[in-house]
Amino acid sequence: MSCNDSDSSSHGGEYRNFRQISRDRLLHEMLKSSSGDTRSSWKVLIMDKVTVKVMSASCKMTDITDQGVSLVEDIFKRRQPMPSMDVIYFIQPIKENIIMFLSDMSGREPLYRKAFVFFSTPAPKDLVSRLKSDMSVLPRIGALREMNLEYFPIESQAFTTDHDKALEDMYSQLAENSRQFEAALNTMSTRIATVFASMKELPFVWYRAKGMDGSSAATFRDLVPVKLASAVWNSISMYKTTIANFPQTETCDLVIVDRSLDLIAPIIHEWTYDAMCHDLLDLEGNKYVQEVPGKSGSETQRKEFLLEDHDAVWLEMRHLHIAEASEKLSDKMQNFVSKNKAAQLQQRDGGDLSTREIQKMVQALPQYNEQMEKLSLHVEIAGKINKIIRDEALRDLGQVEQDLVFGDSGTKEVINFLRMHQDSRPQYKLRLIMIYAMVYPEKFEGDKATKLMQLAKLPPEDMKAIQNMRLLEGSNKKKKHHGAFSLKFDAQKRNNALRKDKTGEEETWQLSRFYPMLEDLLEKLAKHNLEKDEYQCMNNPSNQSSSSSGTHDTSARSGSASHPNSRRSRRTATWAKPRPADGHSSNPGGTKDVKHMGQRLFVFIIGGATRSELRVCHKLTDKLKREVILGSTSIDDPPQYISKIKLL
């Protein structure tokens, strides 16, 4: 019996991306390898409530059955004995699971013939000893191994640790020294560490060290990233001696931050197709429900579609501006109809079809139906989004939001929008006011704040979202010093700006100006140019410089002031201006030139990541030629994030 991880490595040989490695380990390293001297080609797979989510995040049911699994069972449900079949247990190494396993496999009549046991995380020694001490079970164990795989891939370059309540458990008023805090920290660090076990990567572990420079007293919230970084490093360090062929020197970079890095990104409107789908439409996760005509031609039927990596149209459109995506979808539909034989013949006016024409149409029909279904789906979705944009005046709202962030708007513009759009959704108005409160904290106090909330017709309880957002900001926000001038003066607006325009990047599409602070952070990390007073490393790299010179941008925090000369032409783009070919938009589907990738970059955000941050990871993968992998406790859309922040 082995209690080690596999010998497979992500170094050398063919380059595989993050999700491919996760999938391959589950299917080949675990399921395919569990054949033993089996007399039956079929096996049973038993999982618990956590590992079934791990499996579902990487593999389809057809993938599992292709590896000889005929039945998938829940370890805590009553099961029929199958003494002639082998069984695979993919479970967490916890007491409850061990008790159930021993109950299944002990005694004269075990439920299964031979058991192959795979733990999702490192197993405590006492539990392993308990298994080995049962002499009736021991001969029936075909394998006993640690998979070290307990994270949840959500797409090709992102994963979560499935901590939907991370903000509440780790940042609320009651979180300090609580059981919930410790439990969340321990589980989170273990799951993050298993990412590096799977990838066979040893990272430099960087973390945002707020309040640790002595300039101000650090709050317990400021110390969450360093506590997590320490726990992650401790777990990963153990792999150097417990996992075969695990690297002994650093192979990549990991930076751990929390939501205070950027408090604007979770609430501002992001104008890409992916973000608009999740922000404006009533999706269940990635599931979209379409109403399609019934076969009888009368009642409509509900059909579910998943917006994910298996959908080629989704991959191509997801990171495009909604206007560009709409144009491309329209063009694709026209081209498809004009070139597809089935579509051409279907549109012919009457007349008898020749046998050859019928044969061509029949041959083209399966592909035609599949492609037409996908294109029609996305044309419908884009149409719904554009209708909401028009009906809700979201272009006007988006303009005020972005101009606030870049220092081109102030109190006057916010008040004008609220007066002119009294019927705008309360959530949209709240998001605008939250942005305003971050840009102009000194103007959002006392009576001024109350009057603005009244003008927006928002209930008093919505103030909690704004107050709690400031709690997340932490102790090291740079104080802004302003004179006693009116907000109409542009100089003061620019001093309050939370972003500055990126040099060399034109605003090709209207409202595409905004970018998350994660973009700046990752580019600095790639150059090993993180601010020395703000970022520290657990395993301090001796051969790389972590200091930053004074000439580098220092705006990689949500509250820092932008350069005073960041003002630019207010309108350089149109809603539907064609995008010129460039290095970052030519490959929206995410098919990377993996043969020439450098060392991976990992970032983990405590408290939830956003669609814009996910987009940035794909953009920088193309730009830096390094696979950038985003991890977080969850992926949150604005409504989810605001609901969570109100609970702090």
ABEGO torsion letter per residue (X at the ends): XBABBBABBABEEBBBBAAAAAAAAAAAAAAAABAEABABABBBBBBBAAAAAAAAAABBAAAAAAAGBABBBBAABBBBBBAABBBBBBBBBBAAAAAAAAAAABEABBABABBBBBBABBBBAAAAAAAAABAAAAAABABBBBAGBBBBBABAABBBAGBAAAAAAAABAAABGBAAAAAAAAAAAAAAAAAAAAAGBBBBBBBBBBGAAGABBBBAAAAAAAAAAAAAAAAAAAAAAABBGBBABBABBBBBBBAAABAAAAABBBABAAAAAAAABBBBEABBBBBBBBAAGBBBBBBBBBBBAABAAAAAAAABBAAAAAAAAAAAAAAAAAABAAAAAAABBEEBBBAAAAAAAAAAAAAAAAAAAAAAAAAAAAAAAAAAAAAAGAAAAAAAAAAAAAGABBAAAAAAAAAABAABBAAAAAAAAAAAAAABAAABBEAAAAAAAAAAGBBAAAAAAAAAAAAAAEAABBBBBBBABBAABAAAAAAABABBBBBGBBBABBGAABBBAAAAAAAAAAAGABBAAABBBABBBAABBABBBAABBAAABAABBBBAAABBBABABBABBBBBBBAAAABAAGBBBAAABBBBBBBBBBGEBBAAAAAAAAAAAAAAGBBBBBBBABBBBAAAAAAAAAAX
